[in-house]
């Protein structure tokens, strides 16, 4: 009977190429995955290397900035120290002469010999533009820059007002201001002159032009990228 007849389906066995293709496909997939993993590892390693280089560059830049700041601070300190030494030597000369009044100060320190001595004291010191001896009214007694002495009064300047009005102050450093004689930006350090009685006799004024510091700073200027 027809119902007893079982259908017969023929199955084709896999070919040799199909048998060989399966492991090769798995191998290709494995190699592709390994390749991707290798690429990822390279990217991570490259990123870490770049990050390390960046950190090192930042550290180097910070170190250079600190070194530069230290150099600038040391040079500025040396410049002020040199000026103070000159001023103190003039002050010691005034004391050695036994000056005890404003009239005696003007008489002892207004000659051409003092002018030449002031010039000699600052020769070889490029940071010091000028040294001036000033009486208690703000009038110039002597001046290393000019002879004869110009008729200049500095009683309106901050350094003069500070030293004259404050008995406890012996020195004063001004804000940068324009020099009335040259027009250049200048910092002044004023050293008070006091009589043995304590009377205010005037001051020794030292001038340092800002362009001296600008020239020095430009020689150690930072790289554009720092």
C-alpha positions in Angstrom: 0.0 0.0 0.0 1.0 3.5 -0.6 1.0 4.3 3.0 3.7 1.7 3.6 6.0 3.4 1.1 8.5 5.7 3.0 9.8 8.7 1.1 13.5 8.5 0.4 15.6 11.7 0.5 19.1 11.7 -0.6 21.6 13.8 1.4 24.7 15.1 -0.3 27.8 14.6 1.9 29.9 17.8 2.5 32.7 18.3 0.0 36.3 18.4 1.0 36.4 22.2 0.4 33.5 22.7 2.8 35.2 20.6 5.4 38.4 22.6 5.1 36.6 26.0 4.9 35.1 25.8 8.5 38.3 25.8 10.5 39.8 28.3 8.1 36.9 30.6 8.7 37.3 30.2 12.4 41.0 30.9 12.0 40.3 34.1 10.0 37.8 35.2 12.7 40.4 34.5 15.4 43.1 36.4 13.5 40.7 39.3 13.0 39.9 39.4 16.7 43.6 39.2 17.6 44.3 42.0 15.1 41.6 44.2 16.7 43.0 43.4 20.1 46.5 44.3 18.9 45.3 47.6 17.4 43.5 48.4 20.6 46.6 47.7 22.6 48.7 49.8 20.3 46.2 52.7 20.6 46.2 52.4 24.4 50.0 52.2 24.5 50.3 55.2 22.2 47.9 57.2 24.2 49.7 56.4 27.4 53.0 57.3 25.8 51.6 60.6 24.6 50.1 61.3 28.1 53.5 60.5 29.7 55.3 62.9 27.2 52.7 65.6 28.0 53.2 65.2 31.8 56.9 65.3 31.3 56.6 68.4 29.1 54.4 70.1 31.7 56.9 69.2 34.5 59.8 70.5 32.5 57.9 73.7 31.7 57.0 74.2 35.4 60.7 73.6 36.4 61.9 76.1 33.8 59.3 78.7 35.0 60.5 78.2 38.6 64.2 78.5 37.5 63.4 81.6 35.5 61.5 83.2 38.3 64.4 82.5 40.6 66.9 84.1 38.3 64.7 87.2 37.9 64.2 87.5 41.6 67.9 87.1 42.3 68.9 89.7 39.7 66.3 92.2 41.1 67.6 91.6 44.6 71.2 92.1 43.5 70.3 95.4 41.7 68.6 96.8 44.8 71.5 95.6 47.1 74.0 97.3 44.8 72.1 100.6 45.0 71.7 100.3 48.8 75.5 99.9 49.1 76.1 103.0 47.1 73.6 105.0 49.2 75.0 103.7 52.5 78.5 104.7 51.4 77.3 108.3 50.7 75.5 108.3 54.1 78.7 107.2 55.8 80.6 110.0 54.1 78.0 112.5 55.4 78.3 111.1 58.9 82.1 111.2 58.7 82.0 114.9 57.9 80.0 115.5 61.0 77.1 117.0 59.3 74.4 118.0 61.8 72.2 120.6 60.1 70.5 121.2 56.7 72.8 124.2 56.0 75.9 122.1 56.8 74.6 119.3 54.5 74.2 121.8 51.6 77.6 123.3 52.2 79.5 120.0 52.5 77.7 118.1 49.8 77.0 120.6 47.0 80.5 120.9 45.4 81.7 119.6 42.1 84.0 117.2 43.9 80.9 115.5 45.4 79.3 115.4 41.9 82.4 113.6 40.6 82.5 111.3 43.5 78.8 110.4 43.0 79.5 109.6 39.3 82.5 107.4 40.3 80.4 105.5 42.8 77.9 104.3 40.1 80.3 103.8 37.3 80.3 100.1 36.3 76.8 99.7 37.8 74.5 99.7 34.8 71.4 99.2 37.0 71.9 102.6 38.7 70.9 105.5 36.5 71.6 108.3 39.0 72.3 109.2 42.6 70.9 112.4 44.1 71.3 114.2 47.4 68.2 116.1 48.5 67.7 118.6 51.3 64.7 118.6 53.7 62.6 120.8 51.5 62.9 118.6 48.4 65.6 120.6 46.6 68.5 118.9 44.9 71.9 119.5 46.6 73.9 117.3 44.2 73.2 115.0 41.3 75.4 112.4 39.5 73.8 113.0 36.1 74.3 116.8 35.7 76.6 119.6 36.6 75.7 122.3 37.4 72.8 120.9 39.4 69.4 121.7 37.9 66.7 123.5 39.9 64.5 120.6 40.6 62.2 120.0 43.6 60.8 116.5 44.5 58.8 117.4 47.6 55.6 116.1 45.9 57.0 112.6 45.3 55.8 109.7 47.3 59.2 108.7 48.6 59.9 112.3 49.9 56.5 112.5 51.7 56.9 109.1 53.2 60.4 109.6 54.7 59.7 113.2 55.9 56.4 112.3 57.6 57.4 108.9 59.1 60.2 109.0 61.7 60.3 105.3 61.9 61.1 104.9 58.1 64.7 104.9 57.1 64.2 103.9 53.4 61.5 103.8 50.9 61.0 102.2 47.4 58.7 104.1 45.1 56.2 102.9 42.5 57.5 103.1 39.0 57.1 106.7 37.7 58.2 108.7 34.8 61.5 110.5 35.3 61.0 114.2 35.0 64.3 114.7 33.4 64.5 111.8 30.9 60.8 110.7 30.6 61.8 107.1 31.2 60.0 104.8 33.7 62.0 104.7 36.8 62.0 103.1 40.3 63.4 105.1 43.1 65.0 104.0 46.4 65.3 106.8 49.0 67.6 106.6 52.0 66.9 109.0 54.8 69.6 111.4 56.2 69.1 112.2 59.9 71.2 114.5 62.1 72.6 113.2 65.4 69.7 115.1 67.1 67.2 113.1 65.0 66.3 116.0 62.8 65.3 115.1 59.2 68.0 116.5 56.9 67.0 115.1 53.6 67.7 111.9 51.6 70.0 110.1 49.2 67.9 109.1 46.2 68.8 106.3 43.8 67.2 105.9 40.4 66.9 102.6 38.5 65.3 102.6 35.0 62.8 99.9 34.3 64.5 99.4 30.9 67.5 97.9 32.6 65.3 95.1 34.0 63.5 94.8 30.7 66.8 94.3 28.9 67.9 91.7 31.4 64.6 89.8 31.3 64.7 89.8 27.5 68.0 87.9 27.6 66.4 85.0 29.4 63.0 85.3 27.7 60.9 82.2 27.7 60.2 80.0 24.7 57.0 80.9 22.8 55.4 77.7 23.9 56.1 77.9 27.5 
